[in-house]
Amino acid sequence: MLVLSRRKNEKIIINGNITIVVADIRGDKVRLGIEAPNDIPVHRQEVQEAIDRKAKEAAAEDAEKAPAPEAVISPAEDRQQVADPTTAAATTTNTD
């Protein structure tokens, strides 16, 4: 971790396109101003943790709703002829 000292109104530049400025210092609180491109999300840690937690929960719900892997049949398997061992007759299944 890089640790820097800055005074009020001094800046830190990251990657040439993100600027962090010390906007105010009051006791043990430091107010920061952050300028970043719109495509770079900037969040407080607790907000990012909540976003990550919700994304993980949504992914788990999607995984529960998805069919079991053995229930998924590829198009190639779907078109194969399947022999019925009890009748020795071949049947073709195709859902196209």
C-alpha positions in Angstrom: 0.0 0.0 0.0 1.3 3.4 -0.9 0.8 6.0 1.9 0.9 9.7 1.0 0.7 12.8 3.1 -1.4 15.7 1.7 -2.6 19.0 3.0 -5.9 20.6 2.3 -6.4 21.3 -1.4 -3.5 19.1 -2.4 -4.1 16.5 -5.1 -3.1 12.9 -6.0 -3.3 11.8 -9.6 -3.9 8.2 -10.4 -3.3 6.8 -13.9 -3.5 10.3 -15.4 -7.3 10.3 -15.4 -8.3 10.1 -11.7 -7.8 13.0 -9.4 -8.2 12.9 -5.6 -8.1 16.2 -3.7 -8.2 16.7 0.0 -11.3 19.0 0.2 -11.4 19.5 4.0 -9.9 18.3 7.2 -12.0 18.5 10.4 -10.5 16.7 13.5 -10.1 13.1 12.6 -12.2 13.3 9.4 -10.8 14.0 6.0 -13.2 14.9 3.1 -11.9 13.9 -0.3 -13.0 15.0 -3.7 -12.6 12.4 -6.5 -12.8 13.1 -10.2 -12.8 10.1 -12.4 -14.2 9.1 -15.8 -17.9 8.0 -15.8 -17.0 4.5 -16.7 -14.9 4.0 -13.5 -17.1 3.3 -10.5 -16.1 5.1 -7.3 -17.7 3.9 -4.1 -17.1 4.0 -0.4 -15.9 0.6 0.9 -19.2 -0.3 2.7 -21.2 0.6 -0.5 -18.9 -1.6 -2.7 -19.3 -4.5 -0.2 -23.1 -4.2 -0.4 -22.9 -4.2 -4.2 -20.7 -7.2 -4.2 -22.9 -9.1 -1.7 -26.1 -8.4 -3.8 -24.3 -9.5 -7.0 -23.2 -12.7 -5.2 -26.7 -13.4 -4.0 -28.2 -12.8 -7.5 -25.7 -15.2 -9.0 -26.6 -17.8 -6.4 -30.3 -17.4 -7.2 -29.6 -17.7 -10.9 -27.6 -20.9 -10.3 -30.5 -22.4 -8.3 -32.9 -21.6 -11.2 -30.6 -23.1 -13.9 -31.3 -26.6 -15.0 -29.1 -29.4 -13.6 -26.1 -30.0 -16.0 -27.2 -33.5 -16.7 -30.6 -32.2 -17.8 -29.1 -30.0 -20.5 -28.8 -31.7 -23.9 -26.6 -30.3 -26.6 -28.1 -29.9 -30.1 -25.8 -32.6 -31.4 -27.0 -35.0 -28.7 -30.5 -34.1 -29.5 -30.1 -35.1 -33.1 -28.4 -38.4 -32.4 -30.2 -41.7 -33.0 -30.9 -43.3 -29.6 -31.3 -47.1 -29.5 -33.9 -48.4 -27.2 -32.4 -51.5 -25.6 -35.8 -53.0 -24.7 -37.2 -52.9 -28.3 -34.0 -52.7 -30.2 -35.6 -50.0 -32.3 -33.8 -46.8 -33.1 -35.6 -43.5 -32.7 -34.5 -40.0 -33.7 -35.2 -37.0 -31.6 -35.0 -33.5 -33.0 -36.4 -30.3 -31.5 -35.3 -28.0 -34.4 
